[in-house]
Amino acid sequence: MFLLAVSVDTDPELLLARVLDGLRFGSGYGALALALVMIYKATGVLNFAQGELALLGIYIAWALSVGWGWPIIIAVILAMFATATLAAGIERTIIRPFDPSNHLPLVIVTLGLFLAINSFVAVTWTTDLKALPSMFPKGNVFAVGVAHLTWSGLGMFITVLVMLGAVTLLLNRTKVGLAFRAVSSNIESAELVGIKVGQTLQFGWALAAAIGTLAGALLVPELQVLDPNVMLSTLVFAFAGAALGGLDSPKGAVIGGILVGLIRNVVVQSVSFIPSELSVGAAVFVILLVLLVKPSGLFGSSKVVRV
């Protein structure tokens, strides 16, 4: 604790800058974590291809906006529809034939999809570095020394909060949302009351892909680089956020992602004896710590076992 106390940078402007960066990137991690939670909540499986589905959507948005000259917002919306359609097709043709209670084949399938989509993107658009335009105007909302809140950072944070609110309303106020919650609670009971489980899970995959694409379109302009590996580290941070917030809690996923962003940009950057290259390691440490101390996460529900 003494080493930590003497190593933390106390410059208030620099600390504010790191907090703003943490909120900015953390909101993007939270959005991707929300997509992960949507699949896990319904199937109990972590979709390792979630980041690559988002990557494909980002490249589609890049092709439409930079290649064809379409407005970036329209390009992102069309990319969300494209990846949602693809994810729905993947669920119907590749995921549904497997027994949902046997998670190992499904994990292997998502890992295979991860490699396949990444290779497809690299072959189609090459590995040359690209840049995705931002959906928000340039400039600062305010600046205090080295600390500045950009319009893109504010737009990311508000967009993620609006998205979380929309998902919450969808799950709690619509028939398809109630069906999704029923399937998430108990697939067998949902089938007995007449819910079409396959179509409901297909909807969940499509929604998660659209959310992931939006998360990637928010994050990549902030990273200022687009290549086939850009979502790899982001997926690790999103996994950490989902584990921290709770793998069955949409609200927890967003809050967990924001906390991971703050840990990465405030704690790791402020403590001098932790190299910045270990930011991914810090995310992995968060996952291990949560699994050891509170496996259900901050907002996740504990598993009830009949004895």
Backbone hydrogen bonds, N-H to C=O, Kabsch-Sander energy under -0.5 kcal/mol:
donor,donor_aa,acceptor,acceptor_aa,energy
5,A,1,M,-2.4
6,V,2,F,-2.4
7,S,3,L,-1.0
8,V,4,L,-1.3
9,D,270,S,-0.8
15,L,11,D,-2.6
16,L,12,P,-2.6
17,A,13,E,-2.3
18,R,14,L,-2.2
19,V,15,L,-2.3
20,L,16,L,-2.5
21,D,17,A,-2.2
22,G,18,R,-2.5
23,L,19,V,-2.4
24,R,20,L,-2.3
25,F,21,D,-2.8
26,G,22,G,-2.3
27,S,23,L,-1.8
28,G,24,R,-1.0
29,Y,25,F,-2.3
30,G,26,G,-2.6
31,A,27,S,-1.9
32,L,28,G,-2.0
33,A,29,Y,-2.6
34,L,30,G,-2.1
35,A,31,A,-1.4
36,L,32,L,-1.9
37,V,33,A,-2.4
38,M,34,L,-1.9
39,I,35,A,-1.2
40,Y,36,L,-2.5
41,K,37,V,-3.2
42,A,38,M,-0.8
43,T,39,I,-2.4
44,G,40,Y,-2.4
47,N,45,V,-0.6
48,F,46,L,-1.1
50,Q,47,N,-1.6
53,L,49,A,-2.3
54,A,50,Q,-1.9
55,L,51,G,-2.1
56,L,52,E,-2.5
57,G,53,L,-2.0
58,I,54,A,-2.4
59,Y,55,L,-2.2
60,I,56,L,-2.1
61,A,57,G,-2.5
62,W,58,I,-2.5
63,A,59,Y,-2.6
64,L,60,I,-2.3
65,S,61,A,-2.5
66,V,62,W,-2.7
67,G,62,W,-1.2
68,W,63,A,-1.4
70,W,64,L,-2.6
75,A,71,P,-2.4
76,V,72,I,-2.5
77,I,73,I,-2.2
78,L,74,I,-2.5
79,A,75,A,-2.1
80,M,76,V,-2.3
81,F,77,I,-2.0
82,A,78,L,-2.3
83,T,79,A,-2.6
84,A,80,M,-2.2
85,T,81,F,-2.3
86,L,82,A,-2.3
87,A,83,T,-2.9
88,A,84,A,-2.2
89,G,85,T,-2.1
90,I,86,L,-2.5
91,E,87,A,-2.5
92,R,88,A,-1.9
93,T,89,G,-2.4
94,I,90,I,-2.6
95,I,90,I,-1.8
96,R,91,E,-2.7
98,F,95,I,-1.5
102,N,99,D,-1.6
103,H,101,S,-0.9
106,L,102,N,-0.7
107,V,103,H,-2.4
108,I,104,L,-2.3
109,V,105,P,-2.3
110,T,106,L,-2.3
111,L,107,V,-2.1
112,G,108,I,-2.3
113,L,109,V,-2.5
114,F,110,T,-2.1
115,L,111,L,-1.9
116,A,112,G,-2.6
117,I,113,L,-2.9
118,N,114,F,-1.9
119,S,115,L,-2.2
120,F,116,A,-2.3
121,V,117,I,-2.5
122,A,118,N,-2.2
123,V,119,S,-2.4
124,T,120,F,-2.5
125,W,121,V,-2.7
126,T,122,A,-1.1
130,K,226,L,-2.0
141,V,149,L,-4.0
142,F,149,L,-1.1
144,V,147,A,-3.5
147,A,144,V,-2.1
149,L,142,F,-2.4
150,T,148,H,-0.7
151,W,139,G,-2.0
154,L,150,T,-2.3
155,G,151,W,-2.7
156,M,152,S,-2.5
157,F,153,G,-2.1
158,I,154,L,-2.4
159,T,155,G,-2.6
160,V,156,M,-2.4
161,L,157,F,-1.9
162,V,158,I,-2.6
163,M,159,T,-2.6
164,L,160,V,-2.5
165,G,161,L,-2.3
166,A,162,V,-2.5
167,V,163,M,-2.6
168,T,164,L,-2.4
169,L,165,G,-2.4
170,L,166,A,-2.5
171,L,167,V,-2.5
172,N,168,T,-1.7
173,R,169,L,-2.6
174,T,170,L,-0.9
178,L,174,T,-2.3
179,A,175,K,-2.5
180,F,176,V,-2.2
181,R,177,G,-2.3
182,A,178,L,-2.1
183,V,179,A,-2.5
184,S,180,F,-2.3
185,S,181,R,-1.8
186,N,182,A,-2.6
190,A,186,N,-2.0
191,E,187,I,-2.2
192,L,188,E,-1.9
193,V,189,S,-1.4
194,G,191,E,-1.4
195,I,190,A,-2.3
197,V,195,I,-1.3
200,T,196,K,-2.0
201,L,197,V,-2.7
202,Q,198,G,-2.1
203,F,199,Q,-2.1
204,G,200,T,-1.9
205,W,201,L,-2.3
206,A,202,Q,-2.2
207,L,203,F,-2.7
208,A,204,G,-2.4
209,A,205,W,-2.2
210,A,206,A,-2.1
211,I,207,L,-2.4
212,G,208,A,-2.6
213,T,209,A,-2.3
214,L,210,A,-2.1
215,A,211,I,-2.5
216,G,212,G,-2.5
217,A,213,T,-2.4
218,L,214,L,-1.5
219,L,215,A,-2.1
220,V,216,G,-2.7
222,E,219,L,-0.9
223,L,219,L,-1.7
224,Q,220,V,-1.4
225,V,220,V,-0.8
226,L,130,K,-1.9
230,V,227,D,-2.0
232,L,229,N,-1.2
233,S,229,N,-0.6
234,T,230,V,-0.5
235,L,231,M,-2.2
236,V,232,L,-1.4
237,F,233,S,-2.1
238,A,234,T,-2.3
239,F,235,L,-2.7
240,A,236,V,-2.3
241,G,237,F,-2.4
242,A,238,A,-2.7
243,A,239,F,-2.6
244,L,240,A,-2.5
245,G,241,G,-2.7
246,G,242,A,-2.3
249,S,246,G,-1.8
253,A,249,S,-2.2
254,V,250,P,-1.7
255,I,251,K,-2.3
256,G,252,G,-3.1
257,G,253,A,-2.3
258,I,254,V,-2.1
259,L,255,I,-2.4
260,V,256,G,-2.4
261,G,257,G,-2.2
262,L,258,I,-2.1
263,I,259,L,-2.6
264,R,260,V,-2.7
265,N,261,G,-2.4
266,V,262,L,-2.6
267,V,262,L,-1.1
268,V,263,I,-2.4
270,S,266,V,-1.8
271,V,267,V,-2.1
272,S,7,S,-0.7
272,S,270,S,-0.8
274,I,271,V,-1.6
278,L,275,P,-1.8
279,S,276,S,-1.4
282,A,278,L,-2.2
283,A,279,S,-1.5
284,V,280,V,-2.1
285,F,281,G,-2.4
286,V,282,A,-2.0
287,I,283,A,-1.9
288,L,284,V,-2.4
289,L,285,F,-2.7
290,V,286,V,-2.6
291,L,287,I,-2.5
292,L,288,L,-1.8
293,V,289,L,-2.7
294,K,290,V,-2.1
297,G,294,K,-2.4
298,L,244,L,-3.1
299,F,245,G,-2.6
305,V,303,K,-0.5
